[in-house]
Amino acid sequence: MIASRPENALLRALLREAKWSGDGLASAVNALGAESGLGLRYRRPSVAQWLDGSMPRAEVRILVAEAFSRRLGREVTPSDLGMATAGKPGTPGGDLEGMLPVPRTAVYRLAELGHVPTSAEGRTRGLAPGPAVPPQLGKQHVRAVHDMAVLLSRTDQTFGAGAVRQAFTSYLDSTVVPWLRLSGRPAIRNELLIEAARLTYLGGFLHFDDDLQGPAQRYYRISASLADEAGDSYGLALALRALSVQAWSLGHYRQAYSLAEAGTSAGCRAGPGTLAFLNGQLALCTAAMGERKVALERLALAELSLSRADIAATPPVGAYNLASLAHHRAALSRHLGDSAGALAALKEASRLRPAHEIRSRALVLARQAELELERGYLEAACARWQDFLTAGRGIRSRRLNRAAATMRACLAPYRHNSGARAVLATCREVFPVTAERS
């Protein structure tokens, strides 16, 4: 006789508290799965099975907990659901030993944003140096990490995150992490921490570009922790801003605003280029919160700072230029209900993009086409989408894949139009629907 599983009373109680039906919870879990790059298709029968005591796989249990956390406004763990997950969780305080290596299936969690350091205090973390045994840290280790970050960044800008993401994770796990455990002079170790923070910041962006939001969030948090340990307020500001950009892109505007504000505070003594970089994001998040006057003031401050910056001194990560500012102005205008202003700013952003920022220009062109169509200009939209497809050819970026999917959906009602048909035909060649997601 097969023993029956006990009913999951904890999950049933949380469903009642959340005022969710089985379909409601399933839809929320599916949406979170999409946010984390997982294609899930749960429906009410699956939730009924969970209530009867069956257990979904580990990453789904975390998604269910995250869904309840957001619904109820407090942190809910798999244990609270009666779905305890085996294994060592990431340490909320930012212990790097608990955060590495980063699993590809890591889930984006809003609660983790409350555990990010917001001031560079130089706290000791989990990757403390080991005993004084050879080899010891030297300048060559610092230079190697810096050079790798530059190489990966340049390759990503040209060919997309899909071309370098695996190289990043391999280098970080097999080379940088062991180096961080080596003994050496404090000054050298601090330099290595700073370069490692830049590298993991880049790694976060690579995963963000590939729509792997959970791992992206984890790498950004690691970058913040490394910068915090080094007492590097600049690096901490970059990481906080990156977390803000990610939260904004996922529609979590309140959290995005808080992170942008913290980043601007951490980087308040930085140079004018960095101040523009930080204030541009804060302006956008302020607009998303509905604060028109303050948003425009922050954008003006970003513009003033950028006018005083040395544009030629472009850092390998955290670069900001006139095209970036125009892109921020477009998104800000959109939040404030000014679609004409947003379209004009996107045209400027496309025109000003440096030649090597191919993916960024492609994304701007796609957004420009969407606004052209929204305003009723089908011919102009098709022309911009053709430009998008030309720019995006050969780039491995899921953000571009998503832009192409949006384009197909937008043009579906116009498939009998010759211009739309031509665009869709080119799209099938450049972004095949059946292509594997790398």
C-alpha positions in Angstrom: 0.0 0.0 0.0 1.4 3.4 -1.0 1.5 5.9 1.8 -0.3 9.1 1.0 1.6 12.4 1.2 0.5 14.9 3.9 -1.4 17.9 2.7 0.7 21.1 2.6 -1.2 23.2 5.1 1.4 25.9 5.1 1.0 26.6 1.4 -2.8 26.5 1.7 -2.7 29.1 4.5 -0.4 31.4 2.5 -2.8 31.1 -0.5 -5.7 32.2 1.7 -3.6 35.1 3.1 -2.5 36.2 -0.4 -6.1 35.9 -1.7 -4.8 33.8 -4.6 -6.5 31.1 -6.5 -4.5 28.2 -7.9 -4.4 29.9 -11.3 -3.3 33.1 -9.7 -0.3 31.5 -8.1 0.6 29.5 -11.2 0.5 32.7 -13.3 2.7 34.6 -10.8 5.3 31.7 -10.8 5.3 31.6 -14.6 5.9 35.3 -14.8 8.8 35.1 -12.3 10.2 32.2 -14.3 10.2 34.3 -17.5 11.9 37.1 -15.5 14.7 34.6 -14.6 15.0 33.1 -18.1 12.9 29.9 -17.4 10.0 28.9 -19.6 7.4 27.7 -17.2 3.8 26.8 -18.0 2.2 25.9 -14.7 -1.6 26.0 -14.2 -4.1 25.3 -11.5 -3.6 21.5 -11.5 0.1 21.9 -10.6 -0.8 24.1 -7.6 -3.3 21.5 -6.6 -0.6 18.8 -6.6 1.6 21.1 -4.5 -1.2 21.4 -2.0 -1.5 17.6 -1.9 2.1 17.4 -0.9 4.1 17.0 -4.1 7.3 19.1 -4.4 8.3 21.1 -7.5 12.0 21.2 -8.4 14.3 23.3 -6.3 14.4 26.4 -8.4 10.6 26.5 -8.7 10.3 26.3 -4.9 12.4 29.5 -4.7 10.1 31.1 -7.4 7.0 30.2 -5.4 8.6 31.8 -2.3 9.5 34.9 -4.3 5.9 35.1 -5.7 4.5 35.1 -2.1 7.2 37.5 -0.9 6.2 40.1 -3.5 2.4 39.5 -3.0 2.6 39.8 0.8 5.3 42.4 1.1 7.5 40.4 3.4 10.2 37.7 2.9 8.7 34.2 2.5 11.1 31.3 2.3 10.6 27.8 0.9 10.5 26.5 4.4 7.6 28.9 5.1 5.8 27.2 2.2 6.4 23.7 3.5 8.9 23.3 0.6 12.3 23.4 2.3 15.1 23.6 -0.2 18.3 21.6 0.6 21.6 23.3 0.1 23.4 26.3 1.4 21.5 29.6 0.6 23.3 32.8 -0.2 24.2 34.7 2.9 22.0 37.9 3.2 24.9 39.9 4.5 26.9 39.3 1.3 29.4 36.5 2.3 31.0 35.7 -1.0 31.6 32.1 0.0 27.9 31.7 0.2 27.3 33.5 -3.2 29.8 31.7 -5.4 29.7 29.9 -7.7 26.5 31.5 -9.1 24.1 28.9 -10.5 22.6 29.6 -13.9 19.2 29.0 -12.4 19.5 31.6 -9.7 16.3 33.4 -9.2 15.9 37.2 -9.1 14.7 38.1 -5.6 13.5 41.5 -4.5 14.3 40.7 -0.8 18.0 40.5 -1.7 18.1 44.1 -2.7 17.8 44.9 1.0 21.0 43.1 1.7 23.3 45.1 -0.6 26.0 47.3 1.1 25.3 51.0 0.6 28.5 52.5 2.0 32.1 51.5 1.4 33.2 50.5 4.9 35.9 48.0 4.1 34.2 45.1 5.9 35.9 41.7 5.9 34.2 39.2 3.7 34.2 35.4 3.2 37.1 35.4 0.7 39.7 36.4 3.3 43.4 35.7 2.4 44.8 32.4 3.4 48.1 31.6 5.1 51.3 33.1 3.8 52.3 30.5 1.3 53.6 30.9 -2.2 52.5 32.2 -4.7 51.7 35.6 -3.3 49.7 38.3 -4.8 51.5 40.7 -7.1 50.8 43.5 -9.6 50.7 40.9 -12.3 47.4 39.5 -10.9 45.8 42.9 -10.8 46.9 43.7 -14.4 45.6 40.3 -15.6 42.1 40.8 -14.1 41.9 44.4 -15.5 43.0 43.3 -19.0 40.5 40.5 -19.0 37.7 42.9 -18.1 38.7 45.2 -20.9 38.8 42.3 -23.4 35.4 40.8 -22.4 33.8 44.3 -22.4 35.0 45.0 -25.9 33.9 41.6 -27.2 30.5 42.0 -25.6 30.0 45.4 -27.1 30.6 44.0 -30.6 29.3 40.5 -30.5 26.9 40.4 -27.5 26.9 38.7 -24.1 26.3 35.3 -25.6 29.8 35.3 -27.1 31.6 35.9 -23.8 29.4 35.0 -20.9 30.8 31.5 -20.4 34.3 32.8 -20.7 33.6 35.2 -17.9 32.2 32.6 -15.5 35.1 30.2 -16.2 37.7 32.9 -15.6 36.1 34.2 -12.4 35.6 30.7 -10.9 38.8 29.1 -11.9 41.2 32.1 -11.7 40.0 35.2 -9.9 38.4 33.5 -6.9 41.6 31.5 -6.1 43.6 34.6 -6.5 41.4 36.5 -4.0 42.4 33.9 -1.4 46.1 34.4 -1.9 48.1 36.3 0.7 49.9 39.5 -0.2 50.4 43.1 0.7 47.2 44.9 1.7 47.6 47.5 -1.0 47.9 44.9 -3.7 45.0 42.9 -2.3 42.9 46.0 -2.3 43.7 46.7 -6.0 42.7 43.2 -6.8 39.4 43.5 -5.0 38.7 46.7 -7.0 39.5 45.0 -10.3 37.5 41.9 -9.3 34.5 44.2 -8.5 34.7 45.7 -12.0 34.9 42.2 -13.5 31.9 40.9 -11.6 30.0 44.1 -12.5 30.6 43.3 -16.1 29.6 39.7 -15.5 26.3 40.9 -14.0 25.7 42.9 -17.2 26.5 39.9 -19.4 23.8 37.9 -17.6 21.4 40.8 -17.7 21.9 41.1 -21.5 21.1 37.4 -21.8 17.9 37.7 -19.7 19.4 35.7 -16.9 18.1 38.0 -14.2 18.8 35.9 -11.1 22.5 35.4 -11.9 22.8 39.0 -13.0 21.5 40.2 -9.7 23.9 37.9 -7.8 27.0 39.1 -9.7 26.0 42.7 -9.2 25.7 42.0 -5.4 29.1 40.3 -5.5 30.5 43.4 -7.2 29.0 45.6 -4.5 30.5 43.4 -1.7 34.0 43.4 -3.3 33.9 47.2 -3.7 32.6 47.5 -0.2 35.5 45.4 1.2 38.0 47.5 -0.8 36.5 50.7 0.6 35.9 51.7 -3.1 32.9 54.0 -3.1 33.1 54.4 -6.9 32.8 50.6 -7.5 30.0 50.4 -5.0 28.1 53.2 -6.8 28.5 51.4 -10.1 27.1 48.2 -8.6 24.1 49.9 -6.9 23.3 51.7 -10.2 23.4 48.4 -12.1 21.0 46.9 -9.6 18.8 49.9 -10.1 18.9 49.6 -13.9 17.9 45.9 -13.6 15.1 46.6 -11.1 13.8 49.4 -13.4 13.8 47.2 -16.5 11.8 44.6 -14.6 9.2 47.2 -13.5 10.2 47.4 -9.8 10.3 51.1 -9.8 10.3 51.7 -6.0 13.3 49.5 -5.5 15.0 50.9 -8.6 14.6 54.4 -7.1 16.1 53.4 -3.7 19.1 51.8 -5.4 19.7 54.7 -7.7 19.5 57.1 -4.8 22.0 55.0 -2.8 24.3 54.7 -5.8 24.3 58.5 -6.3 25.0 59.0 -2.6 27.9 56.5 -2.6 29.4 58.2 -5.7 28.9 61.8 -4.6 32.6 62.5 -4.7 33.2 60.9 -8.1 34.3 62.7 -11.2 31.8 64.5 -13.5 31.4 61.6 -15.9 30.4 59.2 -13.1 28.1 61.8 -11.6 26.4 62.1 -15.0 26.2 58.3 -15.1 24.6 58.1 -11.7 22.2 61.1 -12.0 20.9 60.0 -15.3 19.7 56.8 -13.8 18.3 58.6 -10.7 16.4 61.0 -13.0 14.8 58.1 -14.9 13.8 56.3 -11.6 12.4 59.6 -10.3 10.3 60.0 -13.4 9.1 56.4 -13.0 7.9 57.4 -9.5 5.9 60.2 -11.0 8.1 63.1 -9.7 8.3 65.2 -12.9 10.0 68.3 -11.5 12.7 66.5 -9.6 13.3 64.1 -12.5 13.9 67.0 -14.9 16.2 68.6 -12.4 18.3 65.5 -12.0 18.5 65.1 -15.8 19.7 68.6 -16.1 22.3 67.9 -13.5 23.4 64.8 -15.4 23.7 66.9 -18.6 25.8 69.6 -16.8 28.1 66.9 -15.3 28.6 65.3 -18.7 29.5 68.6 -20.2 32.4 68.8 -17.7 33.6 65.2 -18.2 36.5 64.0 -20.3 34.6 61.9 -22.8 37.9 60.5 -24.2 38.7 58.9 -20.9 36.2 56.0 -21.3 36.4 53.4 -18.5 36.0 49.7 -19.5 32.8 49.5 -17.5 30.5 52.2 -16.5 30.9 54.4 -19.6 28.4 57.2 -20.2 28.2 59.5 -23.2 25.9 61.9 -25.0 24.0 58.9 -26.6 23.5 57.4 -23.1 22.1 60.7 -21.9 19.7 60.9 -24.9 18.6 57.4 -24.2 17.8 58.3 -20.6 16.0 61.4 -21.8 13.8 59.2 -24.1 12.9 56.8 -21.3 12.2 59.6 -18.9 10.0 61.4 -21.4 8.1 58.2 -21.9 7.4 57.9 -18.2 6.2 61.5 -18.2 3.8 60.9 -21.1 5.7 62.7 -23.8 6.0 60.2 -26.7 7.0 62.9 -29.2 9.9 63.9 -26.9 10.8 60.3 -26.4 11.0 59.7 -30.1 13.1 62.7 -30.7 15.5 61.7 -28.0 15.8 58.2 -29.4 16.7 59.6 -32.8 19.4 61.6 -31.2 20.6 58.6 -29.2 20.8 56.5 -32.4 22.7 59.2 -34.2 25.2 59.8 -31.4 26.0 56.1 -30.5 29.8 55.4 -31.0 30.5 53.0 -33.8 31.6 50.2 -31.5 28.4 50.2 -29.4 26.6 48.1 -32.0 24.1 46.3 -29.7 23.2 49.5 -27.9 22.4 51.2 -31.2 20.3 48.2 -32.3 18.2 48.4 -29.2 17.7 52.1 -29.6 16.5 51.5 -33.2 14.1 48.8 -32.1 12.6 51.1 -29.5 12.4 54.0 -32.0 10.5 51.8 -34.4 8.0 50.8 -31.7 7.3 54.4 -31.0 7.0 55.3 -34.7 4.4 52.6 -35.1 2.6 53.6 -31.9 2.3 57.1 -33.4 0.9 55.7 -36.6 4.0 55.9 -38.9 4.1 52.4 -40.3 6.5 53.2 -43.1 9.0 54.9 -40.8 8.7 52.1 -38.3 9.5 49.5 -40.9 12.5 51.5 -42.0 13.9 51.6 -38.4 13.2 47.9 -37.9 15.2 47.1 -41.0 18.0 49.2 -39.5 17.7 47.3 -36.3 18.0 44.0 -38.1 21.0 45.2 -40.0 22.7 46.3 -36.8 21.8 43.2 -34.9 23.0 40.7 -37.4 25.5 38.3 -35.8 25.0 39.6 -32.2 24.2 37.0 -29.5 22.0 39.0 -27.1 18.7 37.9 -25.7 17.7 41.5 -25.3 17.9 41.7 -29.1 16.0 38.5 -29.4 13.3 40.0 -27.2 13.2 43.1 -29.3 12.8 41.0 -32.4 9.9 39.1 -30.8 8.3 42.5 -29.9 8.7 43.6 -33.5 7.0 40.4 -34.8 4.1 40.9 -32.5 3.8 44.6 -33.5 3.8 43.9 -37.2 1.5 40.9 -37.1 -1.6 43.0 -37.8 0.2 44.5 -40.8 1.5 41.3 -42.4 -0.3 42.1 -45.7 1.6 45.4 -46.0 4.6 45.0 -48.3 7.0 46.9 -46.0 6.0 44.9 -43.0 6.3 41.6 -45.0 9.9 42.6 -46.0 10.8 43.3 -42.4 9.4 40.0 -41.2 11.2 38.1 -43.9 14.5 39.7 -42.9 13.7 39.0 -39.2 13.3 35.3 -40.0 16.8 35.3 -41.4 18.5 37.3 -38.7 16.5 36.1 -35.6 15.1 32.7 -36.4 12.2 31.9 -34.0 13.5 28.3 -33.6 17.1 29.5 -32.7 18.5 28.0 -29.5 18.9 30.4 -26.6 22.6 30.3 -25.9 
